[in-house]
Structure formats: C-alpha cells, structure tokens
Amino acid sequence: MAIVELSFSALPVHVRTARLIVTAVARRSGVDEALLDEVRLAVGEACSRAVEAHRRQCPDEPVRLELEGSGGRFEVTVSDAVPGDDVAGRAGRSAAAAQEVAAAGSPEDLDFALSDGSVDLGLAVISGLADDVDISATPKGVQIRMSWPAPAAR
Amino acid sequence: MESTVLYRAGGSVDLKVNDYTTDDGLTVITVEGEIDVYTAPKLREKLIDLVNKGKFHLLVDMEKVEFLDSTGLGVLVGGLKRVRAHDGSLELVCTQERILKIFRITGLTKVFGIHDSIADAEEKRKGAK
C-alpha cells in the first residue's frame, strides 16, 4: 500500500513542492542522509519530465506520485498521462549518449542533441542517480519507478 | 550590478542572479538558490541578455547554488553555445560535490571549464592570454 500519494497540476512551480515532500518522506522512511540529495534530484527530474510532457499533450491532467516504503526499500513512482515513445530505451541510451557527445566537447553538437531529443539529460541523471530504476511506457502513459535502500521501511 | 530576483508564493526567494564585469572584461554571474525547471528560464534570460550586451566572456559562480537539475544544465550548454559563436567563453566556479556529481554523470565536466574560485578562474584567464 502506498504510504503517500500526491497529484499536482502540470506546472513547473509545483515540481519543487514535489521534491520537498518526497525528500521529507524519504527521510522518515530511513533513507540515508547521504542519499537524500540523489532522491531529491532523481524525483525532481522525473517530475520535470512529466510536467513538460503534460504541458505539450494534456495540460489539464495532473502528474501523479506514489511513495511507498516496504521491504527495506523506499520506492517512488512518477506517472504521467502521455503515452511514451520508447522512453525506456532513450533512458538507457541517454547516459551513454550524453557522455559521448560531451566527450567531443562541442557545445553546438550537444545543444543540437538536446533539442532533437537524441540526448535527454534528465533521463541520464535519473539513470545515474537512482539505486534501481524501472521505466515503463503503456498506452495510458509513462511510469518511472525508482527506489533506494531504506532500513526503517518494513 | 544588475540583479534578477524571482519571488514565489509565500515570498521566499528561490533564485537570485547577479552580475558584474571585471576590468579584465570577465563577466561574473553569481547564482544563488535553486536552478530547476521553474527558475532556469531566469538564468537563460540573464545569459541571453548579457550576450546581447556584448558580454562574451562569462564565469558562472555556482558556490551558492543549492540545487541544480538537467534544465539548468541545458541552460548552461545553451549559454556556452551562444558565447562560442562570438569566440567567447562560459566557465564555472563550483566546488560543491553534489553539484559536480551532476556534471560528471552527464559528461559535462568535459564541456565546461570548472574552477575552484573566481580568483582561480581569473588567474588561469590571465595565464592563457
């Protein structure tokens, strides 16, 4: 059973609120203080991605979050209502692609890659920070599930 | 000195952006607060404004940045592209591990010159001249 559920209008201003709530619940669930920054950033990235997707496709639909602590893990699921276009595949490729384009050192190429979507820094950050990530795209939308160790969550 | 302050409901300040230009022609932009999907446009506007005013050598001081996400990274990459078009530079001052980590994950440590202090950046700039 989810311990906290949250839905918010797809507005950038609310992403910070979501970060604050998730960080507070993560702390209460026993997530190590050293990991809280990673939780905050990864969840913020997932929420930003969802907000941007909603603003393009369905601005009136809220973004949903479920926070759950059980079995020694703190799990966050961010759900949007926009059917994904191989978002899971892009997440897997983005970290490597970002490193590859960045290694070439050309801001022009990197800026172009960001604008055409071949490099998604947000997905690259999520892949790099969450202890465990599962991204699924369904006809209803995209779900990004992330989890971290939380000894107090039983 | 110019200042852009963004206020949110409740009156709290989440992003402050100030800038000044040294005698040496280096424009230092000090950023304080959280750079995210909501506040990043303010930083983007500041960078565009400075380039439009002919300031092509920028140093973004991130020592007081409490939070940075990929939207902020995108703004910095966009800024770098703009100044490079004028043979300029955009470098950073950052020693905070939690911010540096984001640059490392995305490979952007290879794209930006990152310095320990403003003085360090100025010194290297003089050395390169």
Interface residues (C-beta under 8 A of the other chain):
Chain A: P12 V13 V15 R16 R19 D37 R40 L41 G44 E45 S48 V51 E52 A95 A98 Q99 E100 V101 A102 A103 G105 P107 E108 L110 D111 L114 D120 L121 G122 A124 V125 G128 L129
Chain B: R8 D14 E34 D36 V37 Y38 F67 D69 S70 T71 L73 G74 V77 G78 L80 K81 R84 R98 I102 I105 T106 G107 L108 K110 V111
